[in-house]
Amino acid sequence: MGRQPHVLVLPFPGQGHIAPILKLALRIAAHGVKLTFVNTEFIHAKMMASLPEKSEERRLINFVSVPDGLDTEDDRRDLIKLTESVHRTMPAQIRDLIMKIEESNSDERISCVVADTSVGWAHEMAKNFGIEAVAFWTSAGACLALSLHIPLLLEAGVFDNNGTFIIDEPISLSKDLPSWTSSDFESDPEVQKLVFEFCLFVSKYAKFYDRIICNSNYELESVALQLIPNILPIGPLTISSNHSSSFTGILLPQDETCLHWLEKQPPSSVIYVAFGSTATLSLQQAEELALGLELSGQPFLWVVQSDSVARFPEGFVERVANRAKFVEWAPQEKVLAHPSVACFMSHCGWNSTLEGLGVPFLCLPYFADQFYNKKYICDVWKVGLELEEDENGIKTRHEISSKIKLLLSSDVIKANALHMKEACRKSWDEDGDSFSNLKKFIEHVKSL
Ligand code: UDP
């Protein structure tokens, strides 16, 4: 008997990275392909706690774990520390794992590695083993196109070696794609250096990618995707497009009480406020947001830590008690699908951007690619509005409440949002792009 195809999937150990690649893995495994999913021990413990022993996910996928090199008490939200430790300790363990699988059974061989672009060394390793190397990109294709162009832009003097943007003109990769201007890059030089180094890292390992799977589709960004060689868009990988499992890959406990609360709110009335897993508002911005939501007069559901709620302006929580709900972590995809939700105030992380399609956005980007995702939302798809800053860099309560009113009264934005959602849903129909790309990919993997 010939060797069976066996896919090894390696995410970067962060919430926004794990959820989409897991959805992809479940879809591949549901087609009878053997699949090993490698988490760090820290993530593995959380994931297994969310998945019952006899769950469909555990039947389909072989979940294994390796240490991330940090101590138990280390803060894994410290991205610099986590990334450094992952790069230092994980390659040797992944190499051992691939060899162990090979040695354990003559019918067993990893035939394909699907790894996040943040762990590019895994692609180099796969090629050295003679294994197909597939990159998984978790953000917009446009940001991948920019990352792959970074060495050229560096050479052309657009950036200096620290990633500081040093020319006046915007960067345009295509006349039909929004350009990047200085406001799309970080104002903090240290953070900009970090983002820039990540882009260089991606471009450095690109020569090892046999293909790149991207959580996007041609409806969302055909221009950008055409700029990327070997791209295979298979998105959006949201729960509604996943027929094999209802597990979202979200590892924090989700407070489902907000779904009952949503049931009691009028249709299309609630402002859902959530800024993903890493963005944090300054105290002053959080106060203005609280007062802006109050001023809007709308009901709202806000994902916010309870210690932050305790620091809200005096009397605020009491004044809004009959129309506000605060949770530490929401079942976001279910919330966004609820008919009571009128708009999504978001940091524009790519997962949130995809999950929110169908609902008008109020954009409050905070970090890295979120500035560019906002351009897609506001300027290209025209499904949202941006909150502007005052001269002190604050989105004021008046700006917030007036943009809420403007957004909720815009039939055009609502119609655009529904149109984008429907276009993305269609990409998962049998003749849709994402469906056929995934099918093509699975057939290819089976032939390896
Ligand atoms: N999320 C969630 N509950 C929340 C807030 C966020 O489940 O209360 C999920 C959301 O569904 C998304 C992920 O967290 O899948 C956030 O990813 P995104 O790329 O939007 O932002 P990041 O956390 O990477 O900044």
Residues whose N, C-alpha, C, O or C-beta is under 5 A from the ligand:
A	BS01	UDP	G16 A19 I250 A274 F275 G276 S277 T278 V303 E328 W329 A330 P331 Q332 E333 G349 W350 N351 S352
